[in-house]
Amino acid sequence: MNLQEDVARLFHSEPALSALLGFEPDEVHNDAQLLAAVLAGLVPDAHARHRVRDLVGEGFAEDSEAVSVALEDLAATAARDLSTDPARVLLFAAGYQGLLSYRASRALFLSGRDTAAAAVKAILGRQLSVDIAPEADIGRRVWLDHGLGVVIGRTTIIEEDVSIWHGVTLGSNFVSMGDRRHPLICKGAVLGGHSIILGGIDIGENAVVAAGAIVTRSVPAGKTVYGPKAAIRDRQPGSFSGFL
């Protein structure tokens, strides 16, 4: 896969892309610069766009592993979405771009630039409708399909080869507030659209969380969990009871 050449071919076939995406392919000289240019192109304001491009480039320069992982994510996304190729995924797939924005903010966070990481997360998250904390630990070859509405909290751990559909929340239950108050998603798990997984629980290897499921207990490896279920009960001692 020569990503830069493939992107250049797309730009050549459709001249409008330069104006729409905010950069020219001959401005980038390596994969890290290309990834930074794509993310920056999401930002409407020209001045902010240039600063985002600089910040993301600096983050990737500090953490070359982040670029390698981002390219693995790209290949995995193209393989699982059979209708497209890596260049089109990079330029047009909001889910991949949401994960890439996390890789960029994470690189800045790991280099000690917490405020820059938060800024990149915020500005790109507004454009992509994702909220992924740079503190979260996300493994290789993850696929965000569509990406819209995905929320991933700070102490979340996601292992390799996980697939996540739109609207998924990996959040806290406001009860278990220890060192890990967000879920662990084990290797190969699949999280269906609009599923909600709360607390420091484990979703086992190759488990499936069906669309719309609300999960507050650990799921064993290889199992499927499904179904939202709301029930009225009295508040228990220690349960979350609001902020008032």
GUPA-145784 format. One record per residue (C-alpha): residue number from 1; residue in one letter; y, z, x. Coordinates in steps of 0.5 Angstrom, whole numbers, always signed. Example, Ala and Ser with C-alpha at 12.3 -4.5 7.8 and 13.67 -1.06 7.14 Angstrom:
GUPA-145784
<tordo pos="1" code="A" yy="-9" zz="+16" xx="+25"/>
<tordo pos="2" code="S" yy="-2" zz="+14" xx="+27"/>
//
This chain:
GUPA-145784
<tordo pos="1" code="M" yy="+0" zz="+0" xx="+0"/>
<tordo pos="2" code="N" yy="+7" zz="-2" xx="+3"/>
<tordo pos="3" code="L" yy="+11" zz="+1" xx="-2"/>
<tordo pos="4" code="Q" yy="+18" zz="-1" xx="+1"/>
<tordo pos="5" code="E" yy="+15" zz="-9" xx="+1"/>
<tordo pos="6" code="D" yy="+13" zz="-8" xx="-6"/>
<tordo pos="7" code="V" yy="+19" zz="-5" xx="-9"/>
<tordo pos="8" code="A" yy="+23" zz="-10" xx="-5"/>
<tordo pos="9" code="R" yy="+19" zz="-16" xx="-9"/>
<tordo pos="10" code="L" yy="+21" zz="-12" xx="-16"/>
<tordo pos="11" code="F" yy="+28" zz="-12" xx="-14"/>
<tordo pos="12" code="H" yy="+28" zz="-20" xx="-12"/>
<tordo pos="13" code="S" yy="+25" zz="-21" xx="-18"/>
<tordo pos="14" code="E" yy="+30" zz="-18" xx="-23"/>
<tordo pos="15" code="P" yy="+37" zz="-18" xx="-19"/>
<tordo pos="16" code="A" yy="+39" zz="-13" xx="-25"/>
<tordo pos="17" code="L" yy="+35" zz="-7" xx="-21"/>
<tordo pos="18" code="S" yy="+40" zz="-6" xx="-16"/>
<tordo pos="19" code="A" yy="+46" zz="-4" xx="-21"/>
<tordo pos="20" code="L" yy="+41" zz="+0" xx="-26"/>
<tordo pos="21" code="L" yy="+38" zz="+4" xx="-20"/>
<tordo pos="22" code="G" yy="+44" zz="+5" xx="-16"/>
<tordo pos="23" code="F" yy="+41" zz="+3" xx="-9"/>
<tordo pos="24" code="E" yy="+39" zz="-4" xx="-5"/>
<tordo pos="25" code="P" yy="+32" zz="-4" xx="-2"/>
<tordo pos="26" code="D" yy="+35" zz="-6" xx="+5"/>
<tordo pos="27" code="E" yy="+39" zz="+0" xx="+5"/>
<tordo pos="28" code="V" yy="+32" zz="+4" xx="+6"/>
<tordo pos="29" code="H" yy="+28" zz="+4" xx="+12"/>
<tordo pos="30" code="N" yy="+22" zz="+9" xx="+11"/>
<tordo pos="31" code="D" yy="+18" zz="+12" xx="+5"/>
<tordo pos="32" code="A" yy="+22" zz="+18" xx="+5"/>
<tordo pos="33" code="Q" yy="+29" zz="+14" xx="+5"/>
<tordo pos="34" code="L" yy="+26" zz="+10" xx="-1"/>
<tordo pos="35" code="L" yy="+24" zz="+17" xx="-5"/>
<tordo pos="36" code="A" yy="+31" zz="+20" xx="-4"/>
<tordo pos="37" code="A" yy="+34" zz="+13" xx="-6"/>
<tordo pos="38" code="V" yy="+30" zz="+13" xx="-13"/>
<tordo pos="39" code="L" yy="+32" zz="+20" xx="-14"/>
<tordo pos="40" code="A" yy="+39" zz="+20" xx="-13"/>
<tordo pos="41" code="G" yy="+39" zz="+14" xx="-17"/>
<tordo pos="42" code="L" yy="+38" zz="+18" xx="-23"/>
<tordo pos="43" code="V" yy="+45" zz="+21" xx="-23"/>
<tordo pos="44" code="P" yy="+50" zz="+18" xx="-26"/>
<tordo pos="45" code="D" yy="+56" zz="+20" xx="-22"/>
<tordo pos="46" code="A" yy="+57" zz="+16" xx="-16"/>
<tordo pos="47" code="H" yy="+59" zz="+22" xx="-12"/>
<tordo pos="48" code="A" yy="+54" zz="+27" xx="-14"/>
<tordo pos="49" code="R" yy="+49" zz="+21" xx="-13"/>
<tordo pos="50" code="H" yy="+51" zz="+20" xx="-6"/>
<tordo pos="51" code="R" yy="+50" zz="+28" xx="-5"/>
<tordo pos="52" code="V" yy="+43" zz="+28" xx="-8"/>
<tordo pos="53" code="R" yy="+41" zz="+23" xx="-4"/>
<tordo pos="54" code="D" yy="+43" zz="+26" xx="+3"/>
<tordo pos="55" code="L" yy="+40" zz="+33" xx="+0"/>
<tordo pos="56" code="V" yy="+34" zz="+30" xx="-1"/>
<tordo pos="57" code="G" yy="+33" zz="+26" xx="+5"/>
<tordo pos="58" code="E" yy="+35" zz="+32" xx="+9"/>
<tordo pos="59" code="G" yy="+29" zz="+36" xx="+5"/>
<tordo pos="60" code="F" yy="+24" zz="+31" xx="+7"/>
<tordo pos="61" code="A" yy="+26" zz="+30" xx="+14"/>
<tordo pos="62" code="E" yy="+25" zz="+38" xx="+15"/>
<tordo pos="63" code="D" yy="+18" zz="+37" xx="+11"/>
<tordo pos="64" code="S" yy="+15" zz="+31" xx="+13"/>
<tordo pos="65" code="E" yy="+9" zz="+34" xx="+9"/>
<tordo pos="66" code="A" yy="+12" zz="+33" xx="+3"/>
<tordo pos="67" code="V" yy="+13" zz="+26" xx="+3"/>
<tordo pos="68" code="S" yy="+6" zz="+25" xx="+5"/>
<tordo pos="69" code="V" yy="+4" zz="+29" xx="-1"/>
<tordo pos="70" code="A" yy="+9" zz="+25" xx="-6"/>
<tordo pos="71" code="L" yy="+6" zz="+19" xx="-4"/>
<tordo pos="72" code="E" yy="-1" zz="+22" xx="-5"/>
<tordo pos="73" code="D" yy="+2" zz="+24" xx="-12"/>
<tordo pos="74" code="L" yy="+4" zz="+17" xx="-13"/>
<tordo pos="75" code="A" yy="-3" zz="+13" xx="-11"/>
<tordo pos="76" code="A" yy="-6" zz="+18" xx="-16"/>
<tordo pos="77" code="T" yy="-1" zz="+17" xx="-22"/>
<tordo pos="78" code="A" yy="-2" zz="+9" xx="-21"/>
<tordo pos="79" code="A" yy="-10" zz="+10" xx="-21"/>
<tordo pos="80" code="R" yy="-10" zz="+14" xx="-27"/>
<tordo pos="81" code="D" yy="-5" zz="+10" xx="-31"/>
<tordo pos="82" code="L" yy="-9" zz="+4" xx="-31"/>
<tordo pos="83" code="S" yy="-3" zz="-1" xx="-34"/>
<tordo pos="84" code="T" yy="+2" zz="+0" xx="-27"/>
<tordo pos="85" code="D" yy="+2" zz="+0" xx="-20"/>
<tordo pos="86" code="P" yy="+5" zz="+5" xx="-15"/>
<tordo pos="87" code="A" yy="+12" zz="+1" xx="-14"/>
<tordo pos="88" code="R" yy="+13" zz="+1" xx="-22"/>
<tordo pos="89" code="V" yy="+11" zz="+8" xx="-22"/>
<tordo pos="90" code="L" yy="+16" zz="+10" xx="-17"/>
<tordo pos="91" code="L" yy="+22" zz="+6" xx="-20"/>
<tordo pos="92" code="F" yy="+20" zz="+7" xx="-28"/>
<tordo pos="93" code="A" yy="+15" zz="+13" xx="-29"/>
<tordo pos="94" code="A" yy="+19" zz="+19" xx="-31"/>
<tordo pos="95" code="G" yy="+13" zz="+24" xx="-30"/>
<tordo pos="96" code="Y" yy="+12" zz="+22" xx="-23"/>
<tordo pos="97" code="Q" yy="+20" zz="+22" xx="-22"/>
<tordo pos="98" code="G" yy="+20" zz="+29" xx="-25"/>
<tordo pos="99" code="L" yy="+14" zz="+31" xx="-20"/>
<tordo pos="100" code="L" yy="+18" zz="+28" xx="-14"/>
<tordo pos="101" code="S" yy="+24" zz="+32" xx="-16"/>
<tordo pos="102" code="Y" yy="+20" zz="+38" xx="-15"/>
<tordo pos="103" code="R" yy="+17" zz="+36" xx="-8"/>
<tordo pos="104" code="A" yy="+24" zz="+35" xx="-6"/>
<tordo pos="105" code="S" yy="+27" zz="+42" xx="-9"/>
<tordo pos="106" code="R" yy="+21" zz="+45" xx="-6"/>
<tordo pos="107" code="A" yy="+22" zz="+42" xx="+1"/>
<tordo pos="108" code="L" yy="+29" zz="+45" xx="+1"/>
<tordo pos="109" code="F" yy="+27" zz="+51" xx="-1"/>
<tordo pos="110" code="L" yy="+22" zz="+52" xx="+4"/>
<tordo pos="111" code="S" yy="+27" zz="+50" xx="+9"/>
<tordo pos="112" code="G" yy="+31" zz="+56" xx="+7"/>
<tordo pos="113" code="R" yy="+36" zz="+52" xx="+3"/>
<tordo pos="114" code="D" yy="+35" zz="+56" xx="-3"/>
<tordo pos="115" code="T" yy="+42" zz="+54" xx="-7"/>
<tordo pos="116" code="A" yy="+41" zz="+47" xx="-5"/>
<tordo pos="117" code="A" yy="+34" zz="+47" xx="-8"/>
<tordo pos="118" code="A" yy="+36" zz="+50" xx="-14"/>
<tordo pos="119" code="A" yy="+42" zz="+45" xx="-15"/>
<tordo pos="120" code="V" yy="+37" zz="+39" xx="-14"/>
<tordo pos="121" code="K" yy="+33" zz="+42" xx="-19"/>
<tordo pos="122" code="A" yy="+38" zz="+43" xx="-24"/>
<tordo pos="123" code="I" yy="+41" zz="+36" xx="-23"/>
<tordo pos="124" code="L" yy="+35" zz="+32" xx="-23"/>
<tordo pos="125" code="G" yy="+32" zz="+37" xx="-29"/>
<tordo pos="126" code="R" yy="+37" zz="+35" xx="-33"/>
<tordo pos="127" code="Q" yy="+36" zz="+27" xx="-32"/>
<tordo pos="128" code="L" yy="+29" zz="+28" xx="-33"/>
<tordo pos="129" code="S" yy="+28" zz="+34" xx="-38"/>
<tordo pos="130" code="V" yy="+23" zz="+38" xx="-34"/>
<tordo pos="131" code="D" yy="+24" zz="+45" xx="-31"/>
<tordo pos="132" code="I" yy="+20" zz="+46" xx="-25"/>
<tordo pos="133" code="A" yy="+21" zz="+52" xx="-21"/>
<tordo pos="134" code="P" yy="+22" zz="+50" xx="-13"/>
<tordo pos="135" code="E" yy="+18" zz="+57" xx="-12"/>
<tordo pos="136" code="A" yy="+12" zz="+54" xx="-16"/>
<tordo pos="137" code="D" yy="+6" zz="+52" xx="-11"/>
<tordo pos="138" code="I" yy="+3" zz="+45" xx="-13"/>
<tordo pos="139" code="G" yy="-2" zz="+42" xx="-10"/>
<tordo pos="140" code="R" yy="-4" zz="+34" xx="-8"/>
<tordo pos="141" code="R" yy="-5" zz="+29" xx="-13"/>
<tordo pos="142" code="V" yy="-2" zz="+32" xx="-19"/>
<tordo pos="143" code="W" yy="-1" zz="+27" xx="-25"/>
<tordo pos="144" code="L" yy="+5" zz="+29" xx="-30"/>
<tordo pos="145" code="D" yy="+4" zz="+24" xx="-35"/>
<tordo pos="146" code="H" yy="+11" zz="+22" xx="-39"/>
<tordo pos="147" code="G" yy="+13" zz="+29" xx="-36"/>
<tordo pos="148" code="L" yy="+18" zz="+30" xx="-41"/>
<tordo pos="149" code="G" yy="+19" zz="+37" xx="-43"/>
<tordo pos="150" code="V" yy="+15" zz="+40" xx="-38"/>
<tordo pos="151" code="V" yy="+16" zz="+47" xx="-36"/>
<tordo pos="152" code="I" yy="+13" zz="+51" xx="-30"/>
<tordo pos="153" code="G" yy="+15" zz="+58" xx="-28"/>
<tordo pos="154" code="R" yy="+16" zz="+61" xx="-21"/>
<tordo pos="155" code="T" yy="+10" zz="+64" xx="-19"/>
<tordo pos="156" code="T" yy="+5" zz="+58" xx="-22"/>
<tordo pos="157" code="I" yy="+0" zz="+56" xx="-18"/>
<tordo pos="158" code="I" yy="-3" zz="+49" xx="-19"/>
<tordo pos="159" code="E" yy="-9" zz="+46" xx="-15"/>
<tordo pos="160" code="E" yy="-11" zz="+39" xx="-13"/>
<tordo pos="161" code="D" yy="-12" zz="+33" xx="-18"/>
<tordo pos="162" code="V" yy="-9" zz="+37" xx="-24"/>
<tordo pos="163" code="S" yy="-7" zz="+32" xx="-30"/>
<tordo pos="164" code="I" yy="-1" zz="+35" xx="-34"/>
<tordo pos="165" code="W" yy="+2" zz="+31" xx="-41"/>
<tordo pos="166" code="H" yy="+9" zz="+32" xx="-44"/>
<tordo pos="167" code="G" yy="+11" zz="+38" xx="-47"/>
<tordo pos="168" code="V" yy="+7" zz="+43" xx="-43"/>
<tordo pos="169" code="T" yy="+9" zz="+50" xx="-41"/>
<tordo pos="170" code="L" yy="+7" zz="+54" xx="-36"/>
<tordo pos="171" code="G" yy="+10" zz="+61" xx="-37"/>
<tordo pos="172" code="S" yy="+10" zz="+68" xx="-37"/>
<tordo pos="173" code="N" yy="+8" zz="+73" xx="-43"/>
<tordo pos="174" code="F" yy="+14" zz="+78" xx="-41"/>
<tordo pos="175" code="V" yy="+8" zz="+83" xx="-41"/>
<tordo pos="176" code="S" yy="+4" zz="+82" xx="-34"/>
<tordo pos="177" code="M" yy="+10" zz="+82" xx="-30"/>
<tordo pos="178" code="G" yy="+7" zz="+83" xx="-23"/>
<tordo pos="179" code="D" yy="+6" zz="+78" xx="-17"/>
<tordo pos="180" code="R" yy="+4" zz="+73" xx="-21"/>
<tordo pos="181" code="R" yy="+6" zz="+73" xx="-28"/>
<tordo pos="182" code="H" yy="+5" zz="+65" xx="-29"/>
<tordo pos="183" code="P" yy="-2" zz="+61" xx="-29"/>
<tordo pos="184" code="L" yy="-6" zz="+59" xx="-24"/>
<tordo pos="185" code="I" yy="-9" zz="+52" xx="-26"/>
<tordo pos="186" code="C" yy="-15" zz="+50" xx="-22"/>
<tordo pos="187" code="K" yy="-17" zz="+44" xx="-19"/>
<tordo pos="188" code="G" yy="-18" zz="+38" xx="-24"/>
<tordo pos="189" code="A" yy="-16" zz="+41" xx="-30"/>
<tordo pos="190" code="V" yy="-13" zz="+37" xx="-36"/>
<tordo pos="191" code="L" yy="-7" zz="+40" xx="-40"/>
<tordo pos="192" code="G" yy="-6" zz="+37" xx="-46"/>
<tordo pos="193" code="G" yy="+1" zz="+35" xx="-49"/>
<tordo pos="194" code="H" yy="+5" zz="+41" xx="-52"/>
<tordo pos="195" code="S" yy="+0" zz="+46" xx="-50"/>
<tordo pos="196" code="I" yy="+3" zz="+53" xx="-48"/>
<tordo pos="197" code="I" yy="-1" zz="+57" xx="-42"/>
<tordo pos="198" code="L" yy="+2" zz="+64" xx="-42"/>
<tordo pos="199" code="G" yy="+1" zz="+70" xx="-37"/>
<tordo pos="200" code="G" yy="-2" zz="+71" xx="-30"/>
<tordo pos="201" code="I" yy="-9" zz="+68" xx="-33"/>
<tordo pos="202" code="D" yy="-13" zz="+62" xx="-30"/>
<tordo pos="203" code="I" yy="-15" zz="+56" xx="-32"/>
<tordo pos="204" code="G" yy="-22" zz="+54" xx="-29"/>
<tordo pos="205" code="E" yy="-24" zz="+48" xx="-25"/>
<tordo pos="206" code="N" yy="-24" zz="+42" xx="-29"/>
<tordo pos="207" code="A" yy="-23" zz="+46" xx="-35"/>
<tordo pos="208" code="V" yy="-19" zz="+42" xx="-41"/>
<tordo pos="209" code="V" yy="-13" zz="+45" xx="-45"/>
<tordo pos="210" code="A" yy="-13" zz="+41" xx="-51"/>
<tordo pos="211" code="A" yy="-6" zz="+38" xx="-54"/>
<tordo pos="212" code="G" yy="-2" zz="+44" xx="-58"/>
<tordo pos="213" code="A" yy="-7" zz="+49" xx="-55"/>
<tordo pos="214" code="I" yy="-3" zz="+56" xx="-54"/>
<tordo pos="215" code="V" yy="-7" zz="+60" xx="-49"/>
<tordo pos="216" code="T" yy="-6" zz="+67" xx="-47"/>
<tordo pos="217" code="R" yy="-13" zz="+69" xx="-44"/>
<tordo pos="218" code="S" yy="-17" zz="+65" xx="-38"/>
<tordo pos="219" code="V" yy="-21" zz="+59" xx="-39"/>
<tordo pos="220" code="P" yy="-28" zz="+59" xx="-35"/>
<tordo pos="221" code="A" yy="-29" zz="+53" xx="-31"/>
<tordo pos="222" code="G" yy="-31" zz="+46" xx="-34"/>
<tordo pos="223" code="K" yy="-30" zz="+49" xx="-41"/>
<tordo pos="224" code="T" yy="-25" zz="+46" xx="-47"/>
<tordo pos="225" code="V" yy="-20" zz="+51" xx="-51"/>
<tordo pos="226" code="Y" yy="-16" zz="+48" xx="-57"/>
<tordo pos="227" code="G" yy="-12" zz="+50" xx="-63"/>
<tordo pos="228" code="P" yy="-6" zz="+54" xx="-64"/>
<tordo pos="229" code="K" yy="-7" zz="+60" xx="-68"/>
<tordo pos="230" code="A" yy="-1" zz="+65" xx="-70"/>
<tordo pos="231" code="A" yy="-3" zz="+72" xx="-73"/>
<tordo pos="232" code="I" yy="+2" zz="+77" xx="-76"/>
<tordo pos="233" code="R" yy="+1" zz="+84" xx="-73"/>
<tordo pos="234" code="D" yy="+4" zz="+90" xx="-71"/>
<tordo pos="235" code="R" yy="+7" zz="+91" xx="-64"/>
<tordo pos="236" code="Q" yy="+3" zz="+94" xx="-59"/>
<tordo pos="237" code="P" yy="+6" zz="+99" xx="-54"/>
<tordo pos="238" code="G" yy="+8" zz="+95" xx="-48"/>
<tordo pos="239" code="S" yy="+8" zz="+88" xx="-52"/>
<tordo pos="240" code="F" yy="+14" zz="+84" xx="-51"/>
<tordo pos="241" code="S" yy="+19" zz="+86" xx="-57"/>
<tordo pos="242" code="G" yy="+25" zz="+82" xx="-55"/>
<tordo pos="243" code="F" yy="+32" zz="+83" xx="-51"/>
<tordo pos="244" code="L" yy="+35" zz="+88" xx="-56"/>
//
